[in-house]
Amino acid sequence: MKDYKQEFPLLKNRDIAYLDNAATEQRPQAVLDAVEEFYQKHNANPLRGLYDLAVEATDAYEAARETVARFLNAPKASQIIFTRNTTESINLVAYSYALGHLQPGDEILTTVMEHHSNLLPWQMVAKKTGAKVVYLEPEKDGTITRAMLEKAVNEHTKFAAMAQVSNVLGCINPVEDLIELVHAQGGIVLIDAAQSAPHMAIDVQAMNPDFLAFSGHKLMAPMGIGVLYGRMELLEEMEPFMSGGEMIESVTLDGAVYAEVPHKFEAGTVNAGGAVGLAAAIDYLNAIGFDEITKREDQLTQMIFDGIAKIPHVTIQGSKDPMNHHGIMSFAVEGVHPHDVATILSDAHVAVRAGHHCAQPLLKFLGVRSTARVSLAFYNDETDVKRFL
């Protein structure tokens, strides 16, 4: 295996087996350099000045948008809205689309395995509009079949939201089937790609979601930059999520004319440095290629499964097939609280997550209160896995 850690300053300089990548990934030198270069050479408030520095900052910001559009195979760069994270992207859709389009009798279909960020906004929408949230339960290993979706989707399903990959079980959900079935009923679908975008290719034209969201920090970019992709006709009809500077064409004492998409959704000073860092992270990821990323992560996942199988009193939640986990494994040690597991591992400089992973309904469904979670990235290696085991 290539030693990618040498390209990540934190991993190169600290004695740590970092296995909490589902929470956030580390940053390669290429991303850190891109952000530093922006602030050292091109820093100005984008979209607001006609002097050279401001134009450079604007160009860098919009070039980042183009990079994200290519990454998702979006038809237009203007369909890419920069936010702070997946949570803000989903809330933007909840407030700007769902609140204005749902009504009593409508159903919002989601699953019990969603991250709280893809659950709480729809509970809010239902409470405010009179719509009903319908929760789809998977098999205990996380499997959702097309037959389950066909039973759940009906003429009342006006909106659906689903994670492409579970942040607890690591399973891939049948988002294409969901989109096809909901669209056949005239409904709208949002896909949470927070755990999928860093690990697999996403083609929004082939998948055909109405909205798709992901966070930059889970993809080696700086914290505080996120993405919302939306279907253009929906974005054009939606009201802005926030009002203020830079999201308007003109303002009078009686009102305002909003700027065109995407700028009407990006009020205030934007995170240009974060956007530049996200573009650099995507370029770095593309240079490696998802084939290499999948191969490495699958090998390490198999090693963890094989190793845990030899350790008594340790069980992994979800599928018994390691290839259905995509680098995410929540586990329990019999008789030991997950927080203690994580603390003891931390004493050995092994970083894993412990808790409910912002997915309390799923853990209740699985019959556990909390778990420890190990999650991989391509820059992990056999040394990390052996140390964890």
C-alpha positions, -999 to +999 in steps of 0.1 A: +000+000+000+012+035-008+019+055+023-005+084+018+000+095+054+032+113+043+009+138+024-011+146+056+008+167+081-012+157+111-009+120+104+028+123+096+036+143+127+015+127+154+015+092+168-021+083+161-042+057+144-070+080+132-101+059+127-129+085+131-131+094+094-169+093+093-169+123+117-143+143+098-113+135+076-078+148+078-064+174+054-036+167+029-009+193+024-024+201-010-056+214+006-037+233+033-015+249+007-045+259-015-063+276+015-031+293+026-024+306-010-058+321-012-055+340+020-019+351+012-023+361-024-060+365-033-079+374-002-107+399-007-145+399-002-158+380-033-185+394-055-183+429-040-154+447-056-141+457-090-104+460-081-081+432-091-079+414-058-117+412-054-120+399-090-093+372-082-112+362-051-145+360-070-128+340-098-114+315-072-147+311-055-166+305-087-139+282-100-145+261-069-182+260-077-173+247-112-151+220-097-179+208-074-203+207-104-179+185-123-175+163-093-212+156-091-217+158-129-242+186-124-256+201-156-248+237-144-224+251-119-252+275-108-270+244-093-243+242-067-250+262-035-223+266-010-234+262+027-216+255+059-223+218+060-248+190+052-270+201+081-273+236+067-280+223+032-308+201+045-323+229+066-322+252+035-344+227+017-367+223+047-373+260+051-371+272+015-389+244-002-408+220+021-425+246+043-440+263+013-451+231-005-463+206+020-498+206+036-520+184+058-524+149+043-490+150+027-464+124+038-426+129+042-409+095+038-376+089+056-360+060+075-352+053+111-315+051+102-311+088+093-286+111+110-305+136+132-296+163+106-318+145+081-346+138+106-352+168+128-358+193+099-386+170+086-402+167+120-402+205+121-417+208+087-444+183+096-453+202+128-456+235+110-474+222+079-496+194+092-478+169+070-469+135+084-434+119+087-434+083+078-404+062+090-393+032+070-376+004+091-348-016+075-339-051+082-317-054+113-286-055+091-296-022+075-310-036+043-338-017+026-353-035-004-372-021-034-402-041-021-401-021+012-400+011-008-429+001-030-450-006+000-440+027+017-444+051-013-479+062-022-499+091-037-494+110-004-456+108-006-448+144-015-413+144-001-386+118+008-352+121+024-326+093+027-289+089+034-270+072+006-247+056+032-256+050+068-232+067+092-237+039+117-240+007+097-221+018+065-247+002+042-256+017+009-293+025+006-312+021-027-315+058-034-321+053-071-352+031-064-365+057-039-361+085-064-378+065-092-408+055-070-413+090-054-410+108-088-436+084-102-460+098-075-450+134-083-429+138-051-395+154-044-364+136-030-334+148-011-303+126-007-279+130+022-245+122+006-224+131+037-210+096+040-210+087+003-194+116-014-159+110+000-159+073-009-177+068-042-185+086-075-218+105-076-235+114-108-266+135-101-277+133-137-278+095-135-291+094-100-317+121-106-323+135-071-341+168-067-316+178-040-283+163-027-262+175+002-227+168+015-201+184+038-166+194+027-149+184+060-157+148+055-140+150+022-106+164+034-117+201+029-118+227+057-146+228+082-174+252+075-180+246+038-209+224+025-227+218-007-263+217-018-271+205-053-306+213-065-328+209-096-327+243-112-365+248-116-369+241-079-341+264-069-355+292-090-390+291-074-377+287-038-375+317-014-341+325+001-331+307+033-315+339+047-317+376+038-290+402+038-260+412+018-250+398-016-282+378-022-301+407-038-302+425-071-318+457-056-333+469-023-358+496-015-375+505+017-404+485+006-387+452-004-360+436-026-354+418-059-334+387-052-302+377-070-302+348-094-295+312-083-271+303-066-263+337-051-298+343-036-290+314-012-256+327-002-263+357+020-234+376+036-197+372+032-190+337+018-165+311+029-142+316-002-112+300+015-133+270+024-146+267-012-111+269-026-100+242-001-129+220-011-119+223-048-084+213-039-097+183-019-118+172-049-088+176-072-067+155-048-094+128-045-098+127-083-060+122-088-062+091-066-094+078-081-123+061-065-112+027-077-080+030-056-100+044-027-125+016-027-099-011-031-079+002-001-109+008+022-123-027+013-090-044+021-088-026+055-125-034+063-119-070+056-089-070+079-110-055+107-137-080+103-113-109+102-095-096+133-126-089+154-139-124+145-110-138+165-117-116+196-143-129+220-171-107+233-169-082+204-197-078+179-202-056+149-237-041+142-253-045+108-244-068+080-222-099+085-206-091+050-177-066+054-183-054+019-217-040+030-201-017+055-180+006+032-155+014+059-179+021+087-183-004+115-201+002+148-192-024+174-197-033+210-176-050+236-197-071+259-200-056+294-179-025+286-195+009+279-185+023+244-172+054+261-148+033+281-138+014+249-130+047+232-111+060+262-089+029+265-082+030+228-074+067+231-048+058+257-031+037+230-034+066+205-062+050+185-091+074+177-126+060+174-160+075+180-183+064+208-220+074+215-252+074+195-236+089+164-265+114+160-287+084+151-306+076+183-338+062+166-316+037+147-298+026+178-331+022+196-343+001+167-312-020+169-317-025+206-286-007+218-281+026+235-247+034+221-218+019+202-182+025+194-175+032+158-144+027+136-144+044+102-118+043+075-103+065+049-080+056+020-050+070+039-054+045+067-031+014+065-025-020+080-006-005+108-037+015+119-058-017+118-034-038+136-030-012+163-068-010+167-072-048+169 
